[in-house]
Amino acid sequence: MTILLVGHGSRDPRSAATLADLARRAGWLCRPEPVRLAFLELARPLLEDALADLRGEVTVVPLLLGRAYHASVDLPGRLLANGAAGRAITLADPLGPDPSLVGALAGHAHGLAGADGFVLLAAGSGDAAANARTAAVAAQVAAATGRPVRHAFVSCRPGPERAVTALRADGVRRPAVLPYFLAPGRLLDAGLERARAAGVAAAAPPLATHPSLAGLVRDRARGARPPAPALAAGVRD
């Protein structure tokens, strides 16, 4: 069996490099099964090209933090369109939501010495339910750290400026950013720049750098099952 990790993809080479490092670390935990990496778009190898090069059973693990369009519609639909129904291909759940991600975020928060509150910065989605799940993660990180946490999105509201304003109202004097992103990239950079302009001086690294993520990938692979056909067009994230 081969474990195929599938990221969204980015034009920023730092993103692919960070996910490749995660794949290497997951590979140690998943031995003897090999671990490979592919992308949905914007980086290579693309999902379809990677599948064409693999033989035998394949377990696909989405390197995605939520259950919006790419995880619930795009990826399972593309697997079925490329013959997954006739091959031994299983699909795991995306990495989020999961308690271990809250633990990783809390760990990153504790590494930001002097910060007394946090902006949980995510990409944002056209799916309101996906955004609500991000808000729930912020509440869980606040409970885990004992410090105020406000969620914010780069591509929709609330933005980082509003989150910083809310933290100031909570009495926070030294806010920092906890990226709810797996890897660096242009979208995260844009959000961090807005947060800096709003008065945030520090930021944690993206989630894929945390040591616990390799174990989460392994656990997701163990729970994979055959992909189900998408029932609706869904909402793009």
C-alpha positions, 0 to 999 in steps of 0.5 A, a space after each residue: 500500500 502507498 499513502 498519498 498525501 494530497 495538499 491544496 497546492 501553491 505557487 509559493 515554493 515554501 509551501 511544497 517544501 514544508 509539506 514535503 518535510 511533513 511527508 518525510 516525517 510521516 514516512 518514518 511513522 508509516 513504515 513499511 508503507 511508502 508515503 508520497 505527496 501530490 497536489 490538487 492544483 498550482 504545484 506538481 505532481 498533480 493528483 492525477 499524475 501521481 495516481 497514474 504512477 502508482 500501482 496497488 492499493 493507495 490510501 489518500 490523506 487530504 492535507 486540508 484543515 476543513 471539510 469544505 469544497 476541496 475535501 468534500 467534493 473536489 477530491 473524492 470526485 476526482 478520485 472517482 473520475 480517475 477510476 478509484 471505483 475500479 482500483 483499491 483506493 481509500 480516502 481518509 478524513 482531512 486533518 481538521 478538525 481534530 483535538 491534536 490540532 488544538 494541541 499543536 496551536 496551544 503549543 505554538 502559543 506557548 512558544 510565543 513568549 510575552 504574548 497575552 492573546 492571539 489571532 487564530 488566522 485562517 484562509 476563510 471559506 465561502 462555506 459558513 459551516 467551515 468558518 464556524 468550525 474555525 471559530 470553534 477551534 479558536 474557542 478551544 485554543 482559548 480554553 487550552 491556553 487560558 488566554 483570549 483568542 479571536 478568529 480571523 480570515 484572510 479572504 472573508 470577514 472577520 479580518 485580522 484587523 477586527 480580531 486585533 480590535 476585539 483582543 484590545 477590547 479584551 485587555 490584550 496588550 501584546 497580541 500574536 498570530 497563530 496561523 491556522 494554515 498548514 504551510 507558508 504561502 502568499 495568502 498567509 503572507 497577506 494575512 500576516 501583513 494585515 495583522 502587522 499593520 494592525 499592531 501584531 508583532 509576533 506570529 507562530 509558524 504554520 501547523 505542518 511544522 509541529 511534531 504532532 502533525 506526522 502522527 495525525 497523518 498516520 492516524 488519518 491513513 489508518 481510518 481511510 475508507 472508499 471515497 463516496 460520490 459527491 452528492 452536491 456541487 458544494 461551496 468552494 473554500 
